[in-house]
Each structure stands twice: as structure tokens, then as C-alpha cells.
Amino acid sequence: MITLYHGSDIVSSRIAFVDQKDETSLSFDAENTSVQDLLQALEESSMFTTSQKIFIENLFTKKSSTFLKSTAEVLQKKSKDVEIHLWEGSEVSSKAASIFKGINVKSFKLPQNLFAFLDSIRPGNTQALDLFHKTLREVDENVILFMLIRQFRLLIATFYRAYGIEEAKRMAPWQKSKFKHQADYFNEGRLKSAYKKLYDLDRGHKTGSLNMSLSQSIDFFLLGL
């Protein structure tokens, strides 16, 4: 069986993906794997281990369509004997996923309130604070912080037209336009300052050095924009 874990809620999809692993599982990152490497590893595993699970990350986004097609053929044959688990850090279209016959697709989506909150962030917009607290009722504060950092990373990329970074590469034209519109509310200094504050907030949260709760810290971050 082949199972795909994908969607906008990459934290939940990642947890579900990793939870399936055991000590004998084989793991690959498509970015650093060739079809030949994969074939060799699978042949060796069948001889020396009893692994019945294969895990591959970023198969749909990291390589060319030729690589995807060749790898899909290998995995389709192997799926008769072992479990194959695929994880993507973004949405995979039904058309793209259909390259695998009989694939089991598990989609993890974040609530629309979260995206409404992220899109509302700009200097002087107090509505963002209200939307943040509405989002807290549905989404874990750690996920919100992760998405906040991602939002400002993409805003900075859009501001500088630095579309070469991996996340920006995957943006559709309408997404680039949306981020540009939001970035125009900031100047260069404000964007850099906000990103630095989020970096410090994240580090403080991970090290336990914040002098208030994470949600309160995000409140002050939003008020200080």
C-alpha cells in the first residue's frame, strides 16, 4: 500500500507520517536520492533486513517529472510487498497523486481562520489581534507561531522578489500577488524587525526563557507592528 500525507497543516501531517515509523523503516529524502540509490537500498534491505516500511519525503516537489515517473514505477511494484509512506510539505493535487494507482491520500488542512488572521497582519490593524484569538480556539499556539514565521519569511521574499527560495518557488501567481499586496504595508526596516522579533520569540519559547506565555508574547508582537 502507498499512503500520501500532505496538506496545509504540515505539523499534523508530519506527526502522522513519523508515527508510522519503526526501528527497521527505511527513510529517504527525494532531494538527495536518485532512482538508482533507491533501487540499491531496496535490494539491500530485502536481503539484510525485515523492513516492511519505506518513507520518502518531498517526492512530488523536489525532483523533475522524469524522476517522479521513474520512482513511481519502482515504488508501485514494491508496494505489493511493503508499506510505502510519502510526505509532502505542501498540497499535492489529485492529478499529481494519481501517478500512483490505488494511493491512500491523507489530507491535513488548517482552518480558514488561520489564513484570514495571517492575511490581516499589517501595521496598525487591530483586527489582526481579534482574529488571532479566534484562531487560538481552533489551532495550537505552536502551529500559529510556525505559520507566523513562515508568513514573514514569504513577505520578505516577496518584498525582495527573492522567489528562488523553496517555499516561494511553489507559490502560484495569485499567491505572489497577495503577498506583494500585504508586503506593501511594510517598509524594509519593519519587515526585518518583525522577522527578528519572531526569531527571538521562537528561540525564547524553545529555551523556556520567555517571561510570559506564548500567546501573550504573540499579542505583544502584533501590537508592536
NUKOLSE-944661 format. One record per atom (N, C-alpha, C): x, y, z. Coordinates in steps of 0.001 Angstrom, whole numbers, padded with zeros to 6 digits, always signed. Layout:
XYZ;...
***
This chain:
+000837-001201+000000;+000000+000000+000000;+000872+001251+000000;+000416+002274-000711;+001112+003562-000738;+000206+004603-000093;+000740+005328+000888;-000027+006357+001585;+000684+007697+001455;-000080+008724+001091;+000450+010081+000962;-000106+010954+002077;+000786+011662+002774;+000412+012615+003818;+000747+014013+003293;-000250+014883+003203;+000013+016217+002657;-001027+017200+003176;-000879+018465+002783;-001854+019482+003158;-001212+020687+003813;-002026+021699+004067;-001527+022948+004642;-001104+022796+006099;-001680+021825+006803;-001300+021587+008204;-000116+020625+008225;+001071+021174+007958;+002244+020313+007820;+002712+019742+009155;+002340+020381+010251;+002712+019847+011564;+001962+018540+011820;+000650+018559+011621;-000154+017354+011847;+000181+016255+010849;+000401+016637+009586;+000726+015626+008577;+002073+014985+008881;+002990+015802+009372;+004321+015297+009713;+004254+014318+010884;+003471+014661+011884;+003316+013781+013048;+002716+012443+012626;+001676+012498+011795;+001026+011268+011327;+001996+010407+010524;+002828+011051+009725;+003828+010368+008899;+004878+009681+009772;+005451+010434+010699;+006519+009908+011559;+006001+008821+012495;+004754+008938+012924;+004172+007954+013842;+004128+006548+013251;+004206+006447+011939;+004146+005134+011294;+005499+004425+011266;+006558+005147+011611;+007901+004569+011526;+008181+003597+012669;+009066+002640+012388;+009573+001759+013429;+011083+001614+013239;+011709+000773+014031;+013171+000680+014028;+013746+000157+012715;+012979-000581+011956;+013504-001166+010719;+013097-000387+009466;+012411+000726+009643;+011944+001505+008495;+013114+002098+007710;+012923+002217+006400;+013901+002874+005535;+013380+004262+005197;+014232+005291+005355;+013803+006668+005112;+014669+007324+004045;+014022+008098+003166;+014721+008787+002084;+014190+010207+001943;+015072+011110+001529;+014670+012451+001134;+014882+012530-000370;+013823+012794-001118;+013904+012776-002581;+014945+013749-003122;+015208+014813-002374;+016171+015810-002839;+017569+015221-002974;+017887+014248-002119;+019238+013680-002109;+019267+012228-002572;+018235+011814-003291;+018131+010413-003697;+017902+010289-005198;+018646+009401-005831;+018422+009095-007245;+017623+007801-007334;+017095+007518-008503;+016347+006276-008696;+017260+005082-008434;+018525+005195-008871;+019488+004111-008670;+019760+003890-007181;+019892+004995-006431;+020109+004887-004980;+018941+004168-004321;+017745+004521-004751;+016544+003926-004176;+016477+002432-004477;+016742+002077-005723;+016719+000664-006119;+017740-000147-005329;+018949+000401-005204;+020008-000302-004479;+019632-000501-003017;+019089+000547-002400;+018705+000463-000990;+017597-000563-000783;+016657-000602-001708;+015551-001553-001589;+016030-002989-001760;+016966-003193-002679;+017511-004534-002892;+018294-005002-001671;+019105-004092-001117;+019906-004442+000056;+019016-004722+001263;+017955-003941+001399;+017067-004125+002549;+016353-005467+002490;+016017-005897+001284;+015313-007174+001148;+016218-008349+001511;+017539-008133+001399;+018484-009209+001713;+018905-009219+003179;+019018-008014+003775;+019627-007939+005103;+018691-007499+006228;+017507-006990+005905;+016597-006552+006962;+015201-007112+006726;+014372-006950+007728;+012981-007397+007605;+012050-006188+007503;+012593-005053+007058;+011801-003829+006977;+010611-003999+006041;+009458-003569+006516;+008251-003624+005712;+007682-002228+005460;+008488-001197+005764;+008015+000177+005601;+009094+001048+004948;+008669+001835+003968;+009569+002768+003286;+008971+004168+003402;+009799+005142+003778;+009341+006519+003970;+010132+007456+003056;+009408+008248+002268;+010055+009176+001336;+009436+010561+001494;+010296+011564+001612;+009835+012944+001773;+010048+013744+000492;+009101+014636+000212;+009218+015626-000865;+009430+015022-002250;+008806+013907-002501;+008948+013251-003797;+008320+014072-004920;+007208+014744-004629;+006477+015465-005669;+007060+016842-005981;+007798+017416-005042;+008229+018802-005219;+009722+018991-005426;+010528+018017-005080;+011971+018218-005092;+012655+017831-006398;+012004+017011-007192;+012672+016490-008378;+011862+016758-009641;+012443+016379-010775;+011780+016569-012060;+010660+015553-012245;+009799+015816-013225;+008701+014897-013521;+009230+013549-013993;+010396+013556-014640;+011009+012302-015097;+011404+011440-013906;+012003+012082-012900;+012382+011362-011678;+011146+010806-010985;+010098+011620-010904;+008863+011194-010240;+008268+009979-010946;+008230+010024-012266;+007651+008916-013029;+008450+007632-012835;+009779+007744-012910;+010639+006562-012753;+010530+005982-011348;+010522+006872-010352;+010422+006428-008965;+009065+005799-008686;+008020+006386-009267;+006667+005861-009070;+006557+004427-009580;+007206+004146-010689;+007174+002790-011248;+007838+001796-010297;+008974+002215-009721;+009694+001353-008780;+008853+001110-007529;+008291+002190-006984;+007525+002083-005744;+006219+001323-005941;+005609+001489-007106;+004352+000790-007374;+004555-000726-007307;+005662-001190-007865;+005966-002624-007830;+006283-003076-006407;+007049-002244-005703;+007469-002594-004346;+006301-002580-003369;+005267-001791-003670;+004139-001637-002743;+003328-002918-002567;+003572-003894-003422;+002885-005182-003273;+003414-005945-002062;+004657-005618-001673;+005307-006356-000584;+005486-005547+000695;+005561-004218+000574;+005833-003381+001750;+004900-002175+001793;+004855-001533+002959;+004118-000273+003108;+005013+000870+002643;+004462+001770+001847;+005218+002933+001389;+004485+004186+001848;+005210+005062+002552;+004627+006286+003097;+005339+007493+002485;+004559+008404+001920;+005097+009604+001275;+004625+010839+002033;+005538+011796+002248;+005159+013044+002921;+005548+014236+002072;+004614+015187+001974;+004875+016437+001263;+004572+017615+002178;+005442+018612+002144;+005246+019799+002965;+004363+020836+002310;+003503+020405+001406;+002571+021305+000728;+001428+020468+000163;+000473+021150-000465;-000659+020451-001076;-000205+019705-002332;-000707+018507-002521;-000461+017740-003742;-001798+017583-004454;-001854+017964-005704;-003115+017885-006443;-003507+016430-006682;-004797+016214-006888;-005296+014859-007164;-004665+014305-008436;-004467+015191-009408;-003863+014770-010672;-002439+014276-010451;-001669+015015-009649;-000282+014621-009381;-000230+013309-008605;-001112+013169-007611;-001113+011962-006775;-001538+010726-007559;-002299+010930-008637;-002833+009799-009405;-001762+009041-010180;-000506+009523-010122;+000580+008780-010760;+000763+007426-010076;+000283+007334-008819;+000294+006066-008086;-001114+005464-008119;-001229+004254-008577;-002526+003584-008636;-002948+003123-007241;-004192+003431-006884;-004726+002978-005603;-004102+003636-004394;-003539+004832-004566;-002881+005516-003450;-003892+005936-002386;-003498+005809-001128;-004322+006233+000004;-003879+007642+000396;-004725+008634+000171;-004355+010030+000409;-004933+010517+001732;-004048+011025+002596;-004472+011608+003867;-004153+013101+003835;-005205+013907+003797;-005048+015354+003679;-005242+016026+005031;-004337+016943+005366;-004386+017660+006640;-004490+019159+006339;-005625+019739+006687;-005854+021144+006343;-006013+022007+007589;-005430+023189+007519;-005584+024159+008594;-006886+024932+008387;-007529+025385+009474;-008789+026131+009338;-008592+027474+008642;-009621+027930+007956;-009544+029181+007204;-009304+030387+008107;-009729+030291+009375;-009491+031400+010310;-008008+031733+010422;-007172+030699+010363;-005733+030923+010479;-005224+031762+009312;-005663+031434+008103;-005193+032168+006931;-005768+033583+006887;-007003+033733+007378;-007588+035078+007467;-006770+035931+008430;-006346+035324+009534;-005505+036031+010507;-004171+036430+009885;-003501+035489+009241;-002190+035767+008644;-002280+036867+007588;-003342+036831+006790;-003507+037829+005728;-003848+039211+006278;-004348+039254+007515;-004768+040538+008097;-003617+041296+008750;-002472+040653+008875;-001360+041256+009623;-000731+042408+008846;-000761+043565+009446;-000103+044757+008912;-000059+045813+010018;+000821+046766+009917;+000936+047792+010964;-000383+048529+011189;-000767+048640+012451;-001942+049422+012813;-003275+048725+012655;-003287+047470+012226;-004558+046768+012038;-004895+045958+013292;-005729+046527+014154;-006075+045862+015414;-006970+044643+015197;-007572+044535+014012;-008418+043381+013714;-007602+042086+013761;-006314+042193+013457;-005451+041011+013473;-005420+040373+014855;-005474+041201+015888;-005451+040689+017261;-006715+039881+017555;-007865+040386+017106;-009129+039660+017297;-009109+038332+016542;-008609+038365+015317;-008545+037143+014514;-007569+036135+015118;-006508+036630+015726;-005552+035746+016389;-006236+034956+017500;-007042+035633+018314;-007700+034955+019430;-008807+034010+018954;-009436+034321+017834;-010402+033383+017247;-009679+032132+016758;-008516+032346+016165;-007731+031228+015643;-007238+030328+016764;-006914+030920+017910;-006434+030148+019061;-007445+029100+019525;-008725+029323+019233;-009752+028358+019637;-009686+027080+018802;-009049+027174+017634;-009019+026028+016717;-007625+025473+016469;-006603+026318+016669;-005244+025936+016277;-004291+026098+017456;-003406+025131+017632;-002403+025192+018693;-001495+026404+018495;-001134+027058+019587;-000320+028273+019512;+001050+028017+018875;+001576+026809+019014;+002860+026474+018394;+002747+026454+016872;+001621+025961+016383;+001383+025953+014939;+001230+027386+014433;+000532+028216+015205;+000350+029620+014813;+001699+030324+014721;+002572+030083+015697;+003901+030699+015662;+004675+030236+014433;+004621+028951+014157;+005298+028407+012975;+004799+029094+011706;+003482+029265+011598;+002900+029882+010408;+003193+031383+010343;+003298+032024+011497;+003679+033443+011532;+005088+033636+010967;+006003+032789+011402;+007385+032869+010923;+007422+032626+009422;+006666+031639+008965;+006598+031346+007529;+006023+032537+006759;+004973+033155+007313;+004332+034284+006640;+005319+035430+006422;+006079+035756+007447;+007023+036867+007314;+008223+036490+006450;+008587+035225+006452;+009655+034782+005551;+009231+034978+004093;+007979+034653+003789;+007472+034819+002429;+007223+036290+002095;+006835+037078+003084;+006667+038517+002853;+008003+039165+002494;+009058+038760+003195;+010390+039296+002904;+010854+038836+001527;+010608+037567+001207;+010980+037046-000115;+010253+037816-001212;+008977+038123-000975;+008189+038870-001952;+008686+040308-002062;+009013+040910-000925;+009496+042295-000909;+010755+042439-001760;+011643+041449-001666;+012902+041488-002415;+012820+040742-003752;+011617+040236-004060;+011425+039422-005270;+012394+038231-005296;+012628+037675-004125;+013543+036533-003994;+012749+035239-004100;+012287+034943-005299;+011423+033778-005491;+012207+032478-005664;+013508+032534-005391;+014324+031333-005533;+014255+030408-004333;+013789+030914-003176;+013707+030040-002008;+012605+029007-002233;+012750+027858-001598;+011897+026711-001902;+010413+027007-001742;+010033+027653-000638;+008616+027940-000398;+008052+028891-001444;+008847+029891-001827;+008388+030876-002809;+008266+030268-004198;+009106+029290-004497;+009045+028627-005805;+007684+027996-006047;+007075+027503-004964;+005811+026778-005099;+004594+027693-005143;+004800+029006-004978;+003660+029920-004950;+003096+030150-006348;+001773+030109-006442;+001096+030427-007694;+001114+031944-007891;+000903+032430-009117;+000901+033882-009365;-000049+034653-008457;-001237+034089-008183;-002190+034801-007328;-001674+034898-005893;-000893+033899-005460;-000323+033949-004115;+000766+035017-004032;+001590+035103-005065;+002635+036133-005098;+002012+037522-005062;+000914+037678-005797;+000222+038968-005818;-000337+039309-004439;-000888+038301-003759;-001455+038511-002424;-000368+038908-001425;+000759+038220-001477;+001860+038542-000569;+002453+039916-000876;+002510+040275-002155;+003037+041590-002521;+002145+042695-001963;+000837+042490-002066;-000112+043476-001543;+000084+043659-000035;+000277+042551+000671;+000477+042637+002120;+001837+043242+002453;+002868+042868+001703;+004216+043387+001963;+004287+044893+001759;+003432+045431+000885;+003435+046866+000603;+003022+047702+001814;+002383+047068+002813;+002019+047790+004033;+003236+048026+004930;+004312+047292+004664;+005517+047394+005477;+006624+048090+004676;+007596+048637+005391;+008826+049037+004719;+009896+047997+005052;+011054+048140+004465;+012120+047153+004644;+012486+046966+006113;+012625+048087+006825;+013022+048020+008227;+012011+047300+009090;+010732+047552+008846;+009680+046922+009648;+009612+045417+009404;+009783+045017+008163;+009756+043586+007858;+010907+042856+008543;+012098+043425+008440;+013267+042794+009057;+013136+042763+010572;+012635+043855+011142;+012467+043929+012592;+011447+042903+013078;+010337+042767+012346;+009296+041808+012727;+009833+040378+012672;+010588+040080+011632;+011130+038722+011485;+012131+038423+012601;+012935+039424+012959;+013903+039252+014053;+013172+039019+015380;+012081+039752+015608;+011306+039568+016838;+010711+038165+016901;+010223+037672+015771;+009660+036324+015736;+010741+035276+015989;+011921+035514+015434;+013047+034598+015658;+013382+034538+017147;+013456+035712+017783;+013771+035770+019216;+012655+035138+020047;+011408+035370+019617;+010265+034801+020328;+010297+033272+020254;+010578+032761+019077;+010648+031310+018876;+011778+030704+019710;+012925+031349+019694;+014066+030853+020477;+013758+030899+021971;+013132+031989+022417;+012775+032111+023826;+011772+031060+024256;+010832+030763+023369;+009827+029741+023680;+010474+028361+023791;+011388+028064+022876;+012035+026750+022873;+012986+026566+024052;+013576+027662+024510;+014525+027567+025626;+013861+027839+026976;+012567+028186+026941;+011854+028451+028190;+012221+029766+028840;+012738+030712+028055;+013196+031978+028631;+012199+033128+028446;+011016+032852+027889;+010004+033908+027766;+009471+034252+029154;+009205+035529+029394;+008692+035925+030710;+007169+035998+030740;+006529+035453+029698;+005068+035364+029639;+004704+034188+028741;+003422+033877+028642;+003005+032746+027814;+003249+033050+026340;+003256+032006+025518;+003487+032189+024084;+002384+033036+023458;+001131+032766+023816;+000025+033535+023231;+000112+035010+023623;+000514+035292+024861;+000684+036686+025290;+001835+037345+024530;+002890+036586+024289;+004036+037112+023542;+003634+037465+022112;+002779+036631+021518;+002302+036922+020163;+001399+038154+020178;+000601+038303+021237;-000217+039513+021398;+000656+040764+021314;+001729+040781+022096;+002612+041947+022129;+003334+042140+020794;+003660+041034+020143;+004289+041133+018821;+003360+041845+017841;+002091+041445+017829;+001116+042034+016905;+000873+043510+017228;+000800+043825+018504;+000581+045217+018910;+001768+046106+018560;+002952+045494+018472;+004161+046271+018214;+004503+046461+016750;+003679+045927+015860;+003975+046067+014431;+003818+047523+013964;
***
